[in-house]
Amino acid sequence: MGIFARIADRMDRQSGLMGAMLKRRHVDLESLVGAGSDMQMGAAIRSCMACRSSGECQNWLESDDGTEPDFCPNARFFDQYAK
């Protein structure tokens, strides 16, 4: 597999995890967009793309664990915009 295919695979995986995390954490996307937080959202996306806890994230998303995902670098950001 070439470098571009690996990059595309990682981007697909990480964006899927971030989308699932946004849903699981009940992030209000309308309020997020309305708050003009483009810079914060961009930082959260980059943070997720660089995150080394993908396996832990996937396991947490598949579990019924109601605790705060302390491994997630975006946890406070998600809390800020939760419904």
Legacy VTK file of the C-alpha trace (Angstrom):
# vtk DataFile Version 3.0
C-alpha trace
ASCII
DATASET POLYDATA
POINTS 83 float
0.000 0.000 0.000
1.393 3.381 -0.969
1.765 6.405 1.244
-1.264 8.185 -0.209
-3.480 5.172 0.344
-2.297 4.932 3.971
-2.960 8.639 4.498
-6.430 8.306 2.971
-7.182 5.264 5.156
-6.100 7.124 8.297
-8.171 10.176 7.378
-11.218 7.970 6.802
-10.745 6.141 10.106
-10.100 9.265 12.162
-12.960 11.236 10.634
-15.287 8.303 11.327
-14.129 8.178 14.940
-14.562 11.920 15.348
-18.061 11.809 13.873
-19.002 8.965 16.211
-17.511 10.815 19.186
-19.462 13.972 18.302
-22.677 11.921 18.318
-21.845 9.955 21.452
-20.906 13.121 23.362
-24.111 14.821 22.119
-22.283 17.774 20.594
-24.724 20.384 19.313
-23.327 21.032 15.845
-25.702 23.944 15.206
-24.484 25.729 18.300
-20.900 24.894 17.368
-21.276 26.394 13.893
-23.319 29.330 15.180
-20.667 30.202 17.738
-18.207 30.947 14.947
-15.758 28.440 16.345
-14.091 27.627 13.032
-10.627 27.912 14.549
-11.525 25.624 17.458
-13.123 23.065 15.156
-10.087 23.116 12.874
-7.820 22.527 15.867
-10.051 19.651 17.049
-9.949 18.025 13.612
-6.143 18.298 13.432
-5.873 16.949 16.972
-8.020 13.956 16.049
-6.053 13.285 12.863
-2.817 13.200 14.878
-4.262 11.239 17.827
-2.464 8.029 18.807
-5.429 6.649 20.793
-7.522 5.398 17.854
-7.832 1.881 19.281
-8.800 3.134 22.706
-11.277 5.542 21.101
-12.877 2.767 19.050
-13.150 0.536 22.135
-14.714 3.353 24.180
-17.212 4.132 21.420
-18.228 0.456 21.221
-18.656 0.153 24.992
-21.373 1.354 27.331
-18.755 3.192 29.354
-20.310 6.407 30.614
-17.099 7.851 31.991
-15.255 10.784 30.494
-12.892 9.577 27.751
-9.717 10.850 29.442
-7.605 9.612 26.520
-9.336 12.064 24.146
-7.490 15.327 23.483
-10.812 16.903 22.413
-12.866 15.925 25.489
-13.109 19.493 26.852
-13.989 20.851 23.408
-16.811 18.294 23.084
-18.071 19.140 26.583
-18.143 22.828 25.717
-20.645 22.220 22.907
-22.646 19.322 24.356
-26.437 19.627 24.403
LINES 1 84
83 0 1 2 3 4 5 6 7 8 9 10 11 12 13 14 15 16 17 18 19 20 21 22 23 24 25 26 27 28 29 30 31 32 33 34 35 36 37 38 39 40 41 42 43 44 45 46 47 48 49 50 51 52 53 54 55 56 57 58 59 60 61 62 63 64 65 66 67 68 69 70 71 72 73 74 75 76 77 78 79 80 81 82
